[in-house]
Amino acid sequence: MNNTDQNKVLVKRIEMALHVQELCANHKIQVIYQPLKDATPRYYANQKTRTICIRPTKNTGFYVSALHEIGHIIGCNQSSKYDTIEKEIGAWKFAMAHALVWTDTADRIMKRALLSYGVTESQYTGILKECVSFALTFKADAINKEVA
């Protein structure tokens, strides 16, 4: 869902951080913040305890990764009947649909994450289209509810 120069939206870091905090508060998700000094990120979500571990939201990459972890708690396709790839795609759909802004950096992070689970380049192209379609439908439904 790449932005062109004409339609890029400026979203401040504080807005992204507050958005993550608001989603977690509204859905009773506990947050553990990994220190930025740690060299290797340790993002995870635990559905049983409704806990996510994320880095503080200091940039778009950390923001979409946080949304992705929230997606593992409240997003689609997260039950035990789905395999790991389906759960990952469901969490990325949630992230893209709920993001205040989605950038090329967000695309790269999503792609790198999915490829690390064994998704091929050609599969990724289809997954990206599926996620974009889901996000656009979600956002259109939200707008329609506001208007109604």
Secondary structure by P-SEA (a helix, b strand, c coil): cccccccbbbbcaaaaaaaaaaaaaaabbbbbbccccccccbbbbbccccbbbbcccccaaaaaaaaaaaaaaccccccccccaaaaaaaaaaaaaaacccccaaaaaaaaaaaaaacccaaaaaaaaaaaaaaaaaaaaaaaaaaac
